[in-house]
Amino acid sequence: MSDPVKELAASIRARLEAVADPAFAAGATNFFREPVNVIGTRARDLHRLVPEVWRAVKNWPVADRNRLYALLWEGGKMEEGGLVCHLGRRFAKEYGATEFRMFERWIDRYVHNWAHCDGVSSWLLSACIANEPALMKKLPSWTHSRNRWKRRAAAVALLQEAKQGRSTQQVFEIAGMMRDDPDDMVQKGVGWLLKETYPRRPREVVKLLTAWPGAPRLMLRYACEKMTPADRARVLRRA
């Protein structure tokens, strides 16, 4: 008996491999310090495939869709995980606590680089939070995780809130909990979150950062990227 979920997963892999460029694959690994398993599919080709897969699965039962996601993650390829994130983004209005738990499991099991971390966090977890803001209460415990990607996700999951000028107290709480995190990927995630908070909440962000003497310079540099020259100088002078 045929299994349409497995058949589609196999078809996706074949399509990604059919347009792979070995030279591009070799170059893509330069963006990561950790080992990554890259097919060599260019972003434009992956993006062309997403609408086709979406049309195939949009009317599937949620359980089948989730099984497809799992099969693609288990393949271990960079592009397969990326396709999951792009495809999952198209169902954002459906997400709540159940999906939040599933995405957390993905971070625990499948996420091993910044690209997958940011795709799951900034698009999928953020959609859960937008639909059910109480889910933000789950994030503080992540800041103590041994998993660097889960700590980064605690910050990046709030990016859309920050961009909209919402949940500023929660943003500052998460940022403060990881202010002294020694991991540079976490520092970049926190800095990115504060950078996106600044346009809507400039005074609050500057006040926070000038009260952070000794904060990692890397974190501050990221946080200052959208600041006025005067605000940037003020923050970095206090570092």
C-alpha positions in Angstrom: 0.0 0.0 0.0 1.4 3.4 -1.0 2.3 6.0 1.6 1.8 9.5 0.1 3.8 11.1 2.9 6.9 9.0 2.3 6.4 9.4 -1.4 6.3 13.2 -1.2 9.4 13.3 1.1 11.3 11.1 -1.4 10.1 13.3 -4.3 11.3 16.5 -2.5 14.7 15.0 -1.9 15.0 14.0 -5.5 14.0 17.5 -6.7 16.5 19.2 -4.4 19.3 16.8 -5.5 18.4 17.2 -9.2 19.3 20.9 -9.1 22.3 20.6 -6.7 25.6 22.3 -7.5 28.6 20.7 -5.8 30.6 23.9 -6.0 27.8 25.8 -4.4 27.6 23.2 -1.7 31.3 23.5 -0.9 31.0 27.3 -0.6 27.8 27.2 1.5 29.6 25.4 4.3 31.8 28.5 4.8 28.9 30.2 6.5 28.9 27.7 9.4 31.5 26.8 11.9 29.7 23.6 12.9 29.5 20.7 10.4 26.5 21.0 8.0 25.2 18.5 5.6 24.5 20.5 2.4 23.0 19.2 -0.8 24.0 22.3 -2.8 20.5 23.5 -3.8 20.5 27.3 -4.4 17.9 29.3 -2.5 16.0 30.3 -5.6 15.5 26.7 -6.5 14.3 25.8 -3.0 11.9 28.7 -3.0 10.4 27.6 -6.3 9.7 24.2 -4.8 7.9 25.5 -1.7 4.6 26.6 -3.4 4.4 23.2 -5.2 4.8 21.3 -1.9 2.3 23.6 -0.2 -0.3 22.9 -2.9 0.2 19.2 -2.4 -0.2 19.3 1.4 -2.5 22.3 2.2 -5.5 20.0 2.5 -3.8 17.1 4.2 -4.6 16.2 7.8 -2.3 18.0 10.2 -0.9 14.7 11.4 0.3 13.8 7.9 1.8 17.2 7.4 3.7 16.9 10.6 4.9 13.5 9.6 6.3 14.9 6.4 8.1 17.6 8.4 9.6 14.9 10.6 10.8 12.8 7.6 12.5 15.8 6.1 14.2 16.8 9.4 15.4 13.2 9.8 17.1 13.4 6.4 19.6 15.7 8.1 20.1 17.9 5.0 20.4 21.7 5.3 17.9 22.3 2.5 15.3 19.8 3.8 15.2 21.6 7.1 15.0 24.9 5.3 12.1 23.8 3.3 10.3 22.7 6.4 10.7 26.2 7.8 9.5 27.9 4.6 6.6 25.5 4.2 5.6 25.7 7.9 5.5 29.5 7.7 2.5 29.2 5.3 0.4 27.7 8.1 1.2 30.3 10.7 -2.4 31.3 11.5 -3.0 27.7 12.7 -0.3 27.7 15.4 -0.8 27.6 19.1 0.4 25.6 22.2 0.4 22.2 20.4 2.7 23.5 17.6 4.9 25.4 20.1 5.7 22.1 21.8 6.4 20.4 18.4 8.7 23.2 17.4 10.5 23.0 20.7 11.1 19.3 20.1 12.5 20.2 16.7 15.1 22.5 18.3 16.0 19.7 20.8 16.3 17.0 18.2 17.1 18.5 14.8 18.4 22.0 15.0 22.2 22.1 14.9 23.0 25.4 13.2 22.0 29.1 13.2 20.0 28.9 10.0 17.7 26.2 11.2 17.5 27.8 14.6 16.5 31.2 13.1 14.0 29.7 10.7 12.1 27.7 13.4 12.3 30.6 15.9 11.7 33.8 14.0 8.9 32.3 11.8 7.3 29.4 13.5 7.7 29.9 17.3 7.0 33.6 16.7 3.7 32.7 15.0 2.7 30.6 18.0 3.4 33.6 20.3 1.6 36.1 18.1 -1.5 33.8 18.2 -1.2 32.9 21.9 1.0 35.5 23.7 0.9 33.5 27.0 3.4 31.1 25.3 6.1 33.7 26.0 6.1 32.4 29.6 7.8 29.2 28.3 10.9 31.1 27.1 12.7 32.1 30.3 13.5 28.4 31.2 15.2 28.1 27.7 17.8 30.7 28.7 19.4 28.1 31.0 19.5 25.3 28.5 22.7 23.5 27.8 21.7 23.6 24.1 23.1 26.8 22.6 20.4 26.9 19.9 17.6 26.7 22.4 19.1 29.7 24.3 19.4 31.6 21.0 15.8 30.6 20.1 14.6 32.1 23.3 15.7 35.5 22.0 14.9 35.0 18.3 11.4 33.7 18.9 10.6 37.3 20.1 11.8 39.1 17.0 8.4 39.7 15.5 7.1 41.0 18.8 10.0 43.4 18.9 9.5 44.5 15.3 5.9 45.4 16.1 6.8 47.2 19.3 5.0 44.6 21.4 6.0 42.7 24.5 8.9 45.0 25.3 9.0 43.9 29.0 9.3 40.3 28.0 12.0 41.1 25.4 14.0 42.9 28.0 13.5 40.1 30.5 14.8 37.5 28.1 17.7 39.7 27.0 18.7 40.4 30.5 18.7 36.7 31.4 21.2 36.1 28.7 23.3 39.3 29.0 26.3 37.4 30.2 26.0 34.3 28.1 29.5 33.3 26.9 28.4 31.8 23.6 28.8 34.1 20.7 25.8 32.7 18.8 23.6 33.5 21.7 25.2 37.0 22.1 24.4 37.6 18.4 20.8 36.4 18.9 20.3 38.8 21.9 21.9 41.7 20.0 19.6 41.0 17.0 16.5 41.0 19.2 17.5 44.4 20.7 18.4 45.8 17.3 14.8 45.0 16.1 13.3 46.5 19.3 15.1 49.8 18.9 13.1 51.4 16.0 9.9 51.3 18.0 11.4 51.6 21.5 14.6 53.6 21.1 14.7 55.3 24.5 14.0 52.1 26.4 16.7 50.1 24.5 19.3 52.8 25.0 18.4 53.1 28.7 18.7 49.3 29.1 22.0 49.0 27.3 23.7 51.9 29.1 22.8 50.2 32.4 24.7 47.1 31.1 28.4 47.9 31.9 30.6 44.9 30.9 28.0 43.4 28.5 29.7 41.5 25.6 30.9 43.9 23.0 29.6 41.6 20.2 26.1 41.7 21.6 26.2 45.5 21.8 27.5 45.9 18.3 24.6 43.9 16.9 22.1 45.8 19.1 23.5 49.2 17.9 23.2 48.5 14.1 19.9 50.5 13.7 20.7 53.2 16.2 21.4 56.9 15.4 25.1 57.7 15.6 24.5 59.6 18.9 22.7 56.6 20.5 25.3 54.2 19.2 28.2 56.2 20.6 26.4 56.5 23.9 25.9 52.8 24.3 29.4 51.8 23.1 31.0 54.4 25.3 29.5 52.8 28.4 30.6 49.3 27.3 
